[in-house]
């Protein structure tokens, strides 16, 4: 089990990869983001995307799938997240892309009001198969502490 005390500021993690399929892009768009450039090659060709592209929200969902698999496999004592800051979709994601998800711990803090938990701020970067950044965000993650002592 990975606890607050095990985390080191500056450490980096490779969470894994995700292969983007055309079927998944279309299915997600039909359900959650039915804009023409996510649903039609012809409509997408008339935009700056140039071809069918994944919704940015789909990119977020694929990224979460990669992160959650690793966190569950490593048995991190995570308690969820109060939110995401500075979410940026930097480049389009296309069917056939393989996304790579990496994170870096920027800071960590023990809770002042709840000694059994702490939080850490992390920057997540998602790149495609050409190592081009397609999305970046900063988030705060809550995590259990092994002890109620300082642990920082």
ZIWONOR-V93927 format. One record per backbone hydrogen bond with DSSP energy under -1.0 kcal/mol. NH is the residue of the N-H (numbers start at 1). CO is the residue of the C=O. Records with the same first field share a line. If there is no record, write none. Layout:
BEGIN
NH = CO ; CO
END
This chain:
BEGIN
2 = 75
4 = 144
6 = 3
7 = 4
10 = 105
11 = 8
13 = 103
15 = 101
18 = 99
20 = 97
25 = 21
26 = 22
27 = 23
28 = 24
29 = 25
30 = 26
31 = 27
32 = 28
35 = 33
38 = 35
39 = 36
40 = 36
44 = 40
45 = 41
47 = 44
50 = 44
53 = 37
54 = 93
59 = 55
60 = 56
61 = 57
62 = 58
63 = 59
64 = 60
65 = 61
66 = 62
67 = 63
68 = 64
69 = 65
70 = 66
71 = 67
72 = 68
73 = 69
74 = 70
76 = 71
77 = 2
78 = 76
79 = 142
85 = 138
88 = 136
90 = 134
91 = 134
96 = 20
97 = 94
99 = 18
100 = 127
101 = 16
102 = 125
103 = 13
104 = 123
105 = 11
106 = 121
107 = 121
109 = 119
111 = 117
117 = 114
118 = 143
119 = 109
120 = 141
121 = 107
122 = 139
123 = 104
124 = 137
125 = 102
126 = 135
127 = 100
128 = 132
131 = 128
134 = 126
135 = 126
136 = 88
137 = 124
138 = 85
139 = 122
140 = 83
141 = 120
142 = 80
143 = 118
144 = 77
145 = 116
END
